[in-house]
């Protein structure tokens, strides 16, 4: 490596290499810390589908495949480490299967119509809690529906009759009458038992350490469709036979929301759980974890009124008093992984308590990095465990917190699994960043996997270089990166592409972004940044563009590309392109309708009319409150929406524009692209419209593999034609 130029005889990345990348994640360390079970996701290019299997790794030995697939996920160790439960579709739908670590075939322990997910062992290892997709009929046996002989029912069952406000979700589709309910099953046999009822989804199930109760997250409000983010924590007490019962250990907190069992539930032996959090809509709760002594419950939460612009915080709830405290209030960074990318490995990582109930382990997004940290449950102080340029996307710890399994990506690696010795610090050099606040960190790590070694040994890749820009005097510094073109020669100029992330409440990070390396392999410098509106840089930095897109964020992304032109002599300022998806697509539309600086542009799954999106997007009406408007359909209320709609400026677009969209996109529906295309084509502007059937908003990350390859080729061909 010389001056950012990679000197090598390796070949350049091809779009089809996407199909060869293997993603390791959801790493689960055994209780004794000697083995790590993890999920490996691969692509079957002949079948055009994803496969996943469970592997086992240990220090000093190559990893071995533990299950055959084709879709085995969510491995979870029993408390004694003698068994592994996992989710598999080998019977036709996702069910729980149990494997003995002493050998033998996997045994199916659930057969529930609709499928199951998210197994969690009880502390004594005798019972597994999980969620199942159930209708009002409750648990029904796995199996296909019989052929309906009634012709009317047979040929009209695809008709959707909508009565709910919140009736669809991107990536899920139109909601059915199934809901996620909590069930338990005995490991030694017996039929699964349903514990919750009602028209609600129940998520993030966790046991109390005494095994006598479950804590979980759910929105059980009557007005949940109007306020989908109002998610509370709930407690369900279990009787000795594992059935739900009314808890006498809790007094429901004051505040609105249902707190008592419905008569129908009581008669069936199921009891509505007791709400633990206020229920006043101030917290959107997730990821509960009870402390080892049972006195506290740690959880993550954000303010739903912020519409995603707030920070996810770490909280603890005192089980005896009901008091809730937020920890790490001075950190000003979100807990969890806020990075965005086009490779999505199996994630995982629950909040983890130290055995003395003093520390809580979690991840934090900080200035383009995601690190594992530990937080003092008393003082709220935050101590980084890991450090360096990385994105930790999965982790688990041994009960004594001496060892951890980590899965993380770097700028030159899609991600691998590591064994970390947490009681052996090994500091890493800090990475300069305008917004990184975590300092220090680093422990002894042993790499356990290298599934992409053969592929990456062939490839010539360049390393991104971080720089900082500002939109003007008094404006904040913004992190930006440039990925040099592959094969760069000294003294030669190269075209550059400005990439803009979606969200906007997300961040580009220190992970491997395939699309960027693909463009670099085509001879482009790739510039990307975290403008205002991004996560990972503090509450004010993110929230400042709320209901104000196309202003400060526009200034920041333009500063990034102009800064790259000024600082890097190999960037040709006369041959610039711009690309982005979702909110990033909005920014592309906004940019080309406000400047002719770019020779070509690619807008993907974008927003062009914020007014119409209020009624067509799965999250539209939930986002309208940030505009201070309720009745968006009234003529007098159009102003705030049209002010931030690039469509009204379509007559000013002169840049050749490639529009790419997915036909099943429910986040930014296809009509957004149709409106923009019609407006430009009617004016006889240079525009091309590419539609992907059957794909949702996340196609670039999780869509059909060959569609993803086609998309990459279309982007490169468009820029090749005009740059």
Rosetta blueprint (number, residue, H / E / L):
1 X L
2 X E
3 X L
4 X L
5 X E
6 X L
7 X L
8 X L
9 X L
10 X L
11 X E
12 X L
13 X L
14 X L
15 X H
16 X H
17 X H
18 X H
19 X H
20 X H
21 X L
22 X L
23 X E
24 X E
25 X E
26 X E
27 X E
28 X E
29 X E
30 X L
31 X L
32 X L
33 X L
34 X L
35 X L
36 X E
37 X E
38 X E
39 X E
40 X E
41 X E
42 X E
43 X E
44 X E
45 X L
46 X L
47 X L
48 X L
49 X E
50 X E
51 X E
52 X E
53 X E
54 X E
55 X E
56 X E
57 X E
58 X E
59 X L
60 X L
61 X E
62 X E
63 X E
64 X E
65 X E
66 X L
67 X L
68 X L
69 X L
70 X L
71 X E
72 X E
73 X E
74 X E
75 X E
76 X E
77 X E
78 X L
79 X L
80 X L
81 X L
82 X L
83 X E
84 X E
85 X E
86 X E
87 X E
88 X E
89 X L
90 X L
91 X L
92 X L
93 X L
94 X L
95 X E
96 X E
97 X E
98 X E
99 X E
100 X E
101 X L
102 X L
103 X L
104 X L
105 X L
106 X L
107 X E
108 X E
109 X L
110 X L
111 X L
112 X E
113 X L
114 X L
115 X L
116 X E
117 X E
118 X E
119 X E
120 X E
121 X E
122 X L
123 X L
124 X L
125 X L
126 X L
127 X E
128 X E
129 X E
130 X E
131 X E
132 X E
133 X E
134 X E
135 X E
136 X L
137 X L
138 X E
139 X L
140 X L
141 X E
142 X L
143 X L
144 X L
145 X L
146 X L
147 X L
148 X L
149 X L
150 X L
151 X H
152 X H
153 X H
154 X H
155 X H
156 X H
157 X L
158 X L
159 X L
160 X L
161 X L
162 X L
163 X L
164 X L
165 X L
166 X L
167 X L
168 X E
169 X E
170 X L
171 X L
172 X L
173 X E
174 X E
175 X L
176 X L
177 X L
178 X L
179 X E
180 X E
181 X E
182 X E
183 X E
184 X E
185 X E
186 X E
187 X L
188 X L
189 X L
190 X L
191 X L
192 X L
193 X E
194 X E
195 X L
196 X L
197 X L
198 X L
199 X L
200 X L
201 X L
202 X E
203 X E
204 X E
205 X E
206 X E
207 X E
208 X L
209 X L
210 X L
211 X L
212 X L
213 X E
214 X E
215 X E
216 X E
217 X E
218 X E
219 X L
220 X L
221 X L
222 X L
223 X L
224 X L
225 X L
226 X L
227 X L
228 X L
229 X L
230 X L
231 X L
232 X E
233 X E
234 X E
235 X E
236 X E
237 X E
238 X E
239 X L
240 X L
241 X L
242 X L
243 X L
244 X E
245 X E
246 X L
247 X L
248 X L
249 X L
250 X L
251 X L
252 X L
253 X L
254 X L
255 X L
256 X L
257 X L
258 X L
259 X L
260 X L
261 X L
262 X L
263 X H
264 X H
265 X H
266 X H
267 X H
268 X L
269 X L
270 X L
271 X L
272 X L
273 X L
274 X E
275 X E
276 X L
277 X L
278 X L
279 X L
280 X L
281 X L
282 X L
283 X L
284 X E
285 X E
286 X E
287 X E
288 X E
289 X E
290 X E
291 X L
292 X L
293 X L
294 X L
295 X L
296 X E
297 X E
298 X E
299 X E
300 X E
301 X E
302 X E
303 X L
304 X H
305 X H
306 X H
307 X L
308 X L
309 X L
310 X L
311 X L
312 X L
313 X E
314 X E
315 X E
316 X E
317 X E
318 X E
319 X L
320 X L
321 X L
322 X L
323 X L
324 X E
325 X E
326 X E
327 X E
328 X L
329 X L
330 X L
331 X L
332 X L
333 X L
334 X L
335 X E
336 X L
337 X L
338 X L
339 X E
340 X L
341 X L
342 X L
343 X L
344 X L
345 X L
346 X L
347 X L
348 X E
349 X L
350 X L
351 X L
352 X E
353 X E
354 X L
355 X L
356 X L
357 X L
358 X L
359 X E
360 X E
361 X E
362 X E
363 X E
364 X E
365 X E
366 X E
367 X L
368 X L
369 X E
370 X E
371 X E
372 X E
373 X E
374 X E
375 X E
376 X E
377 X L
378 X L
379 X L
380 X L
381 X L
382 X E
383 X E
384 X E
385 X L
386 X L
387 X L
388 X L
389 X L
390 X L
391 X E
392 X E
393 X E
394 X E
395 X E
396 X E
397 X E
398 X L
399 X L
400 X L
401 X L
402 X L
403 X E
404 X E
405 X E
406 X E
407 X E
408 X E
409 X E
410 X E
411 X L
412 X L
413 X E
414 X E
415 X E
416 X E
417 X E
418 X E
419 X E
420 X E
421 X E
422 X E
423 X E
424 X E
425 X E
426 X L
427 X L
428 X L
429 X L
430 X L
431 X L
432 X L
433 X L
434 X L
435 X L
436 X L
437 X L
438 X L
439 X L
440 X L
441 X L
442 X L
443 X E
444 X E
445 X E
446 X E
447 X E
448 X L
449 X L
450 X L
451 X L
452 X L
453 X H
454 X H
455 X H
456 X H
457 X H
458 X H
459 X E
460 X L
461 X L
462 X L
463 X L
464 X L
465 X E
466 X E
467 X E
468 X E
469 X E
470 X L
471 X L
472 X L
473 X L
474 X L
475 X L
476 X L
477 X L
478 X E
479 X E
480 X E
481 X E
482 X E
483 X E
484 X L
485 X L
486 X L
487 X L
488 X L
489 X L
490 X L
491 X L
492 X L
493 X L
494 X E
495 X E
496 X E
497 X E
498 X E
499 X E
500 X E
501 X L
502 X L
503 X L
504 X L
505 X L
506 X L
507 X E
508 X L
509 X L
510 X L
511 X L
512 X L
513 X L
514 X H
515 X H
516 X H
517 X H
518 X H
519 X H
520 X H
521 X H
522 X L
523 X L
524 X L
525 X E
526 X E
527 X E
528 X E
529 X E
530 X L
531 X L
532 X L
533 X L
534 X L
535 X L
536 X L
537 X L
538 X L
539 X H
540 X H
541 X H
542 X H
543 X H
544 X L
545 X L
546 X L
547 X L
548 X L
549 X L
550 X L
551 X L
552 X H
553 X H
554 X H
555 X H
556 X H
557 X H
558 X H
559 X H
560 X H
561 X H
562 X H
563 X H
564 X H
565 X H
566 X H
567 X H
568 X L
569 X L
570 X L
571 X E
572 X E
573 X E
574 X E
575 X E
576 X E
577 X E
578 X E
579 X E
580 X E
581 X E
582 X L
583 X H
584 X H
585 X H
586 X H
587 X H
588 X H
589 X H
590 X H
591 X H
592 X H
593 X L
594 X L
595 X L
596 X L
597 X L
598 X L
599 X L
600 X E
601 X E
602 X E
603 X E
604 X E
605 X L
606 X L
607 X L
608 X L
609 X L
610 X H
611 X H
612 X H
613 X H
614 X H
615 X H
616 X H
617 X L
618 X L
619 X L
620 X H
621 X H
622 X H
623 X H
624 X H
625 X H
626 X H
627 X H
628 X L
629 X L
630 X L
631 X L
632 X L
633 X L
634 X L
635 X H
636 X H
637 X H
638 X L
639 X H
640 X H
641 X H
642 X H
643 X H
644 X L
645 X L
646 X H
647 X H
648 X H
649 X H
650 X H
651 X H
652 X H
653 X L
654 X L
655 X L
656 X E
657 X E
658 X E
659 X E
660 X E
661 X E
662 X E
663 X L
664 X L
665 X L
666 X L
667 X L
668 X L
669 X L
670 X H
671 X H
672 X H
673 X H
674 X H
675 X H
676 X H
677 X H
678 X H
679 X H
680 X H
681 X H
682 X H
683 X L
684 X L
685 X L
686 X L
687 X E
688 X E
689 X E
690 X E
691 X E
692 X E
693 X L
694 X L
695 X L
696 X L
697 X L
698 X L
699 X H
700 X H
701 X H
702 X H
703 X L
704 X L
705 X H
706 X H
707 X H
708 X H
709 X H
710 X H
711 X H
712 X H
713 X H
714 X H
715 X H
716 X H
717 X H
718 X H
719 X H
720 X H
721 X H
722 X H
723 X L
